């Protein structure tokens, strides 16, 4: 599935109506502070949280 999605073409016109908005940083619980992918494996992400949690 990841290989099929990697080769899919995206119509850039889909993004024409999007507008930038600031969503942080904010001092609140449950916030995500970092997201990192694993080079060579698009199926693994590590997510760090403001409370010290780490999710795989």
Backbone as ProteinMPNN parsed JSONL, in Angstrom:
{"seq_chain_A": "XXXXXXXXXXXXXXXXXXXXXXXXXXXXXXXXXXXXXXXXXXXXXXXXXXXXXXXX", "coords_chain_A": {"N_chain_A": [[0.823, -1.196, 0.0], [1.924, 1.266, 0.798], [3.83, 1.657, -1.201], [2.211, 1.984, -3.442], [0.885, 4.347, -2.79], [3.022, 6.098, -2.75], [3.631, 6.482, -5.397], [1.422, 7.707, -6.405], [-0.244, 10.33, -8.125], [-0.722, 13.723, -7.296], [-3.088, 16.232, -7.538], [-2.216, 19.488, -7.631], [-3.945, 21.608, -7.5], [-5.786, 21.032, -5.595], [-4.89, 22.166, -3.276], [-5.163, 24.885, -3.526], [-7.161, 26.441, -2.234], [-6.56, 26.326, 0.417], [-5.603, 27.879, 3.472], [-2.974, 29.376, 5.323], [-2.551, 28.925, 8.813], [-1.692, 29.683, 12.142], [-1.016, 27.246, 14.551], [0.232, 26.816, 16.901], [3.274, 27.233, 18.838], [1.741, 26.027, 21.858], [1.009, 26.044, 25.322], [-0.127, 23.386, 26.466], [-1.652, 20.343, 27.564], [-1.241, 17.122, 25.984], [-0.081, 17.829, 23.62], [1.712, 17.547, 20.524], [5.144, 17.384, 20.042], [7.173, 16.609, 18.35], [7.691, 14.877, 15.286], [8.96, 12.133, 13.68], [10.144, 10.299, 10.911], [11.148, 7.015, 9.763], [13.933, 6.55, 7.847], [13.701, 4.928, 4.753], [11.627, 3.304, 5.549], [8.472, 3.848, 5.215], [6.335, 3.2, 6.804], [6.711, 3.53, 9.503], [6.567, 5.758, 12.159], [7.736, 8.013, 14.63], [6.466, 9.694, 17.402], [6.758, 12.405, 19.472], [5.664, 13.725, 22.621], [4.49, 16.588, 24.524], [4.291, 15.978, 27.206], [6.241, 14.159, 27.667], [5.878, 11.671, 26.567], [6.345, 8.981, 24.183], [5.503, 7.781, 21.081], [5.164, 5.053, 18.829]], "CA_chain_A": [[0.0, 0.0, 0.0], [2.789, 2.448, 0.858], [4.452, 1.837, -2.513], [1.187, 2.505, -4.343], [0.639, 5.743, -2.428], [4.211, 6.888, -3.07], [3.644, 6.767, -6.829], [0.175, 8.374, -6.778], [-0.119, 11.722, -8.527], [-1.605, 14.618, -6.558], [-3.434, 17.459, -8.251], [-1.85, 20.6, -6.75], [-5.079, 22.528, -7.39], [-6.503, 20.695, -4.366], [-4.368, 22.987, -2.192], [-5.34, 26.303, -3.849], [-8.061, 27.148, -1.321], [-6.074, 26.221, 1.792], [-4.99, 29.081, 4.007], [-2.079, 29.144, 6.44], [-2.972, 29.41, 10.123], [-0.802, 29.266, 13.217], [-1.685, 26.354, 15.498], [1.057, 26.589, 18.081], [3.189, 26.343, 20.0], [0.884, 26.411, 22.969], [1.332, 25.307, 26.539], [-1.296, 22.598, 26.836], [-1.419, 18.902, 27.596], [-1.609, 16.376, 24.799], [0.464, 18.411, 22.395], [2.786, 16.859, 19.821], [6.31, 18.255, 19.943], [8.063, 16.178, 17.278], [7.317, 13.703, 14.498], [10.106, 11.691, 12.875], [9.975, 9.071, 10.156], [12.306, 6.135, 9.647], [14.375, 6.507, 6.454], [13.602, 3.618, 4.123], [10.426, 2.59, 5.981], [7.415, 4.849, 5.358], [5.28, 2.704, 7.682], [7.055, 3.761, 10.908], [6.731, 7.134, 12.622], [7.869, 8.226, 16.063], [5.829, 10.953, 17.776], [7.057, 12.836, 20.837], [4.631, 14.585, 23.187], [4.923, 17.57, 25.497], [4.332, 15.373, 28.534], [7.34, 13.207, 27.743], [5.532, 10.39, 25.956], [6.871, 8.657, 22.863], [4.647, 6.813, 20.404], [5.704, 4.484, 17.592]], "C_chain_A": [[0.864, 1.255, 0.0], [3.436, 2.716, -0.497], [3.452, 2.417, -3.51], [0.909, 3.974, -4.053], [1.811, 6.632, -2.811], [4.24, 7.278, -4.544], [2.383, 7.488, -7.295], [0.438, 9.839, -7.119], [-1.146, 12.56, -7.768], [-1.842, 15.873, -7.39], [-3.199, 18.637, -7.31], [-2.977, 21.624, -6.615], [-5.921, 22.232, -6.153], [-6.095, 21.611, -3.215], [-4.593, 24.483, -2.402], [-6.165, 27.066, -2.815], [-7.616, 27.06, 0.135], [-5.413, 27.519, 2.217], [-4.132, 28.708, 5.206], [-2.716, 29.67, 7.721], [-2.012, 28.871, 11.168], [-1.585, 28.393, 14.194], [-0.821, 26.076, 16.722], [2.354, 27.348, 17.96], [2.263, 26.91, 21.075], [1.249, 25.542, 24.165], [0.084, 24.563, 27.008], [-0.929, 21.119, 26.833], [-1.843, 18.248, 26.298], [-1.015, 16.898, 23.513], [1.586, 17.539, 21.826], [3.946, 17.825, 19.671], [7.246, 17.859, 18.82], [7.487, 14.953, 16.592], [8.506, 13.37, 13.616], [9.76, 10.389, 12.175], [11.264, 8.277, 10.133], [12.715, 6.093, 8.178], [14.307, 5.077, 5.902], [12.389, 2.817, 4.555], [9.306, 3.599, 6.223], [6.284, 4.418, 6.286], [5.557, 2.949, 9.157], [7.255, 5.248, 11.154], [6.917, 7.111, 14.129], [7.304, 9.602, 16.371], [6.15, 11.24, 19.235], [5.994, 13.8, 21.323], [5.213, 15.515, 24.239], [5.032, 17.018, 26.903], [5.424, 14.339, 28.69], [7.049, 11.852, 27.134], [6.155, 10.227, 24.582], [6.012, 7.552, 22.281], [5.333, 6.331, 19.141], [4.536, 4.12, 16.697]], "O_chain_A": [[0.569, 2.209, -0.721], [3.577, 3.87, -0.9], [3.817, 3.255, -4.335], [0.717, 4.761, -4.98], [1.618, 7.797, -3.159], [4.82, 8.304, -4.897], [2.284, 7.846, -8.469], [1.25, 10.5, -6.471], [-2.298, 12.155, -7.617], [-0.898, 16.491, -7.882], [-3.896, 18.778, -6.305], [-2.954, 22.433, -5.688], [-6.688, 23.086, -5.708], [-6.869, 21.811, -2.28], [-4.243, 25.277, -1.528], [-5.884, 28.235, -2.553], [-8.244, 27.666, 1.003], [-4.745, 28.178, 1.42], [-4.499, 27.845, 6.004], [-3.344, 30.729, 7.72], [-1.571, 27.725, 11.081], [-2.684, 28.753, 14.615], [-1.131, 25.174, 17.5], [2.505, 28.086, 16.986], [2.048, 28.118, 21.166], [1.745, 24.426, 24.006], [-0.665, 25.06, 27.849], [0.017, 20.711, 26.158], [-2.709, 18.763, 25.59], [-1.399, 16.461, 22.428], [2.313, 16.88, 22.569], [3.761, 18.958, 19.226], [8.043, 18.682, 18.369], [6.872, 14.098, 17.23], [9.004, 14.228, 12.887], [9.16, 9.491, 12.766], [12.336, 8.796, 10.444], [11.931, 5.647, 7.339], [14.804, 4.138, 6.525], [12.13, 1.752, 3.994], [9.199, 4.148, 7.319], [5.363, 5.198, 6.53], [4.722, 2.61, 9.995], [8.015, 5.912, 10.449], [6.323, 6.285, 14.822], [7.621, 10.573, 15.683], [5.858, 10.436, 20.12], [5.476, 14.602, 20.546], [6.292, 15.265, 24.778], [5.795, 17.544, 27.714], [5.526, 13.703, 29.739], [7.899, 10.963, 27.183], [6.455, 11.208, 23.902], [5.813, 6.511, 22.908], [6.007, 7.103, 18.459], [4.738, 3.619, 15.591]]}, "name": "protein", "num_of_chains": 1, "seq": "XXXXXXXXXXXXXXXXXXXXXXXXXXXXXXXXXXXXXXXXXXXXXXXXXXXXXXXX"}
